[in-house]
Amino acid sequence: MPALDEGTPLFVQIAEQLADDIVDGQLAEGTRVPSTNELAAFYRINPATAAKGINMLVDDGVLEKRRGIGMFVAVGAREQLLAARRKLFAEQYVDPMVAEASRLGIDSDTLVSLIRETSLSNGGKTR
Amino acid sequence: MTPTISVTELSRRYRDQAALDSVSLAVEPGTVTGLLGRNGAGKTTLLRIITGLEFPTTGEVKVFGAAPAENEAVLRRMVFVREEQAYPDFRVGHAIRVASWFYPNWNADLAEQLLADFELPLGRRIRRLSRGMRSAVGIVIGLAARAELTLFDEPYAGLDAVARQLFYDRLLADFAEHPRTIVLSTHLIDEVADLLEHIVMLDHGRVALDAPADEIRGTGMTVSGPAIAVEEFVADRPVWHRQRIASRASAVVPGPLDVTAQARARALHLSLEPLSLQQLLVHASGTAEEKVSA
């Protein structure tokens, strides 16, 4: 069973894991997402909790309900999620990294070159 | 919507002892509610009153909008699986057949499936079964009854971890297909935490907590790191619990912590960890004891 952590509400974690799958392309636009009951059985959680997670994505326009058939990934969902996540990228990843770097006495030039090296060795592109 | 169970100002006294002290709560239809609390907190007394096995000293209980005691119409719509349930001198198959006559929504296919899942020998006398197998008989009846209100009171005495997981999985699967109101009384909190939609905790006969499970998660955080930094961080907050070993310390504070507080914790080199539901309830019951630091 995939690990769910203790602090975040479960339904938020369900929504985030589905969103991850959409961003990674595991769930392509137009494909059906698992039903509430399938999610509940898989994560071993209450079906109402799973439904709440799905509804969160429906409200955001990431999933759409097709009556009588199920939930599907909306067209444009991936782009929408990417845009939202890019917005949060600095706050969630860059800020803590810069804070830790300054704690360790790593100056910003060194930090930038570290990032470039790591990015290159992971197959990232340079400008 | 009428609550499936509504309890108002309910008290039950045994001589000078209050088993329940002015308990009020409501259980909504179609939910799984966890009735949690330590042994002797009043869970079983409450369930016995809800199922009409016992009378309150004062206060009122309504199930499906009516008083349950000696009310056949209400009692047939519920199934109560008790800890260490006593059975007449039946064989397993006989007990299952009797149950099938009693419960109007009984599902024979589900019963058969569950009997196979728990490997119960139909021809064996119930009194000859192991404790765990006796518990499994109760679980089979409780689930196959598909009663509108299903109450389990610590139903797993003697069941090992694998069998308990089987119980949780079957409960969840059948609840998903056939929604009904379920109350699960247990002290194995972390095992069932994710199954619950609503949580009621009793402590010394009173309601200590009554909230949706989602709201309870993340309501407590453990902050740990250098003792000086921990003290600085908690200086302006309530602290539920403190621990210290040499120069390191940890403190439990109410959560969730906002972004500013999280950033401050990082800046102080502190690590943050949310409490599990079990840990939270230990703190909520006010019985957290200082752990001995090794």
Interface residues (C-beta under 8 A of the other chain):
Chain A: L4 D5 E6 G7 T8 P9 L10 F11 T36 N37 A40 A41 Y43 R44 I45 N46 P47 A48 T49 K52 D95 P96 A99
Chain B: G30 T31 V32 Y168 D169 L172 A173 F175 A176 E177 P179 D194 L195 L196 E197 A213 D214 R217 G218 M221 G255 P256 A263 R266 A267 E273 P274 L275 S276 L277
